[in-house]
């Protein structure tokens, strides 16, 4: 199959590169020509517009920053795509946005899979990120090989909208774990423990988490560079709070975490790294959580 890929930022660029690396014919587009040219050097074709890309390929992946941007791109893309083609959305959308945009695609004769990813940019770069898929099972099976190319694991969650729910759940847990990990590391530091040894002990204990083992390293390095912003965290926490109301589930920890991230945005700005949420505690106590031997970025 010949796939198109639109949106070559921190995440989408790696996902498109994985398709190229696994031998798929790929045509790319990004509003930043430099990002597209980087993929040309990997072996991709480069389109000059979403419409040109849609007309040239069999199916299209997108990874875009918001439902509003997705809708603008789709207005150009969908009319150009071949009838019966598939649009596969890798970015995180709300369930209502998924259903609404899926209906727009269906009206143009285009099928949709939602396929948000989770695990971090470093896993996307290795082709090992987890892909959460919602949509028709036969369509999932049709694109199984491409989904395997971009992700180490992928799960068919159910009909359209299902992946949006589980992706929000996973991100909600990650943000709660991040705030908790900052508190744990601060307890270790103020308790006089060596932070590197404390981090290793937590990693080997029942208290470990994926966030501790990954983002915890960036906190101890001081770079906080996870390539995910406060604004994006608040967007996902907002989706979680909405699901809590819809499904009648009290979300006490998520609510507290949402308030903490609102404080983080007020202190450092919406474009700040989400891991800087731990800096709120560092600044409050005048105590940095630094240790030797940890990377500035995950690889």
N, C-alpha and C positions, 0 to 999 in steps of 0.2 A: 504494500500500500504506500501511496505517496501522501505524507502528512504535511499540513501546514502548522506553523507555530507562531502565534501572535502574543507579544509581551515577553521581552527577553531581559527582565530585570534580575534582581538577586536570586530569585527562585526559578522563574520561567527560563532564564538563560541556561541554567544547569539541566532542567528537564528536556529542553530542546537538544542540548548537547548529548544527552544520553540516547535519544532517538537516533541522532547522527552516528554516534559511536557504535550502536547496535546494528547499523547497516541499512536503516530506513532511508528512503529518499525523502528529504525534508526541504520545504521552502519556508523562509522566515520573514517576519515583518516586525519592526518596532519603530515607534515615532522618533527614536534616537538612531540615526543611521549608523553610528559607530558600533552599537550593539549588534545590529544586523551584519555589518561587515566582519565582525569578530566571528560570527557563525559561518559566513562565507568561507573564511579561512579554514574552517573545520570540514567543509565540504557541502554546505547547504547552498541552495539557491536563495536569492534575495528578491522579494517583491517590493514594489514601490507603494503599495496601498493594501488595505484589507481586501478590497474588491479584487484586485489583481491576484492576490494570494488565493482567495476563495475559488476563483475560476480555474486555477492551475492545479489544484490538488484534489485528492479523493475525500479527505477528512481533515478537520481543523481542531487543534488544541489552542486554548487561550489561557493566559495567566495575567489577569488584569487587576488593578488596585481597588476597584469598587464596582458595585452594580451599575452605577451611572456610567462609568467608563465602558463597561461591558455592553451596555445598551447602545452607546454611540458607535462602538466598533461593529456590533451586530447589524446596525442599520446599513452599513456598507458591505458587510461580509455575507449575510444570509442570502440576499438576492443573487449574488454571484456564484453561490455554491451549487454543486450538482444535486438534482433531486434525489432524495434518499441518502445523502451524505450525513455524516455524524459531526456534531459539534461537541467537543469534550472540554469542559471548563475545569481547570486545575486550581483556580483561586477559591478562597472561602467566601461564600455568599450565604445570606440568610435563606431559610427554607422558602419563604414567600417569594423572594427574588428568584430562586431556582425555578419554582413553579411558574412564575410569570414569564421569565425569559424562555423557559422551555416551551411555553405555549406560543410565544412569538416565533420561535424556531419551527414548531410544528405547523404553524400557519403558512410557512414558506416551504414546507415539505422537507424540513431538516430535522433529524433525530438528535436528541441530546443525552449525554451522560454527564453527570456531575462527578468530578474526581478530585476533590481537594486532597492535599497531601499534608503529612504531619511527621515531625521528627527533626526538622532543622535544615538550614541551608547546607551544612556540611555533609549531611546524608544525601541530599539532592545531588551534590557534586559528585558523589561516589555511585550514584544510581541505586542507593539503598534506602531511600525514603519510603515511608508507608503511604499507600494510596487508598483512599476511602471512596467507594464508588456507589452512586445511586442511579437507577435507571433500569431499563428493560434487561432481563438476564441474558437474552440472546444477543443483545448489543454489547453487553459486557464481554461475553464469550468471543464475539467477533473481533474485539480490540484487545484480547488477552495478551497477545505478544507485545504490543506497544506498551501496555500498562506494565508488563514485566520488565520492559526496557527502562522505564523511568523509575520504578520502585522495586525495592527488595521484597516487599510484601504488599499484596492488595486484597481488599475485602469487598465483596458485593454486599451492601448493607440492606438493599431492598429497592423500592421504587424511588423515582425522583423526589428529593427532599430528605431522604433517609441519611445520606452522607452529610448533609448540612447539620443535622442534629448531632451525629456522633463526632464530627469535627469540632463543633462548639464544646461538646463535653470534654474532649481531650485537651483543648486549649484552656478551658476553665480549670481543669486539674493542674495543668502546667503552671498557670499563674498563681494558683494557691500554693503549689509546691515551691515556687520561686520565693514568695514572701516568707514562707516557713523556713526555707533553707537559709535565707539571710538572718533570720532570728537565731537559728541554730548555730551558724558560724560566729555570730556576735557573742552568743553565750560562751562558745569555746574560747574566743579571743579574750573576753573580759574575765574569763575564769583562769587565764594564765596558761592555756594550752598552746602548743605549737600548731599553727593552723594547717600546715601541710599534713602533719600526722593526724590531726583531727579530721580533715577531709577524707583521708584514706580510711580511717576507722569507720566513719559514717558510711562510706561506700561499701565497706565489708559487713555492714550491719543490717538489721531489720528496718532501720530508718532510712535506708538509701532510696533514691528515686532517679529516674532518667534525668530530671532537671538538675539534681545535685551533681550527677556524674558528668554533665555537659556544661550547662550554664554556670554551675558553681565554680568551674575552672576559670571562666572569664571574669567572674567577680574577684577571685583571688589574684588574678593577673592585674586587674584594674582597668582592662580595656572595655569591659562590658559588651564587647562587639559581637552581638548575636544576629545582627542584620534583621531586627524586628523592632518596631517602634512602640512607644507608649500609645499613640493613636490607634495602632492596629490591635493592641491588647485591649483597649477600651471598647473598640468595635466588637471584638469577639465576646468580651464580658457582657456587653449590652445584649447581644444575641442570647447568651446564657440566661440573663435575667428575664428576657422575654419568654423563653421556653419555660422558666420556672413559673411564671404567671399563667401561661397557657395550659401547662400540664398539672398545675396545682401542687408544685413541689417547693417547699421552703428551702431557700438556698442561703443559709446563714453565712457560711464561709465565703461563698462567691460574692455575697453582698459586701462583706468586710473588705475583700480583696479589691472589688470594684472601687470602693471608697479610697483605698490605699493608692490605686493607680490614678485616681483623680488628683490626689495630692502629688503624686509623682509628676504628672503632666504640669500641674501648676508650678512645681519647683524647677523642672528641667526642660519643659516644652514637649509638645506632642511628637516631635521628631526625634527625641532622645531614645536611646536604646531601652527596650523594656527591662533588661537586666539592671538598669540603673535604679529600679524601684528599691533595691537593697541599699542604695546610697542615701535614701531618706534616713535610715537607721544609722548609717555611718556618720552622716552630718549631724544628726540629733545628738549623738553621743561623742562626737569628735574623735571617732576611732575608725581607722581604715582597716579593711579586711584584705590585707595583702600577704602573699606568701610566695616564696621562690619556687620556680620549676613548673609554672603553669603557662599555657599558651595564650597569646593575644587573640587568636582565632582558632576555631575548631576545624580540623582537617579530616 
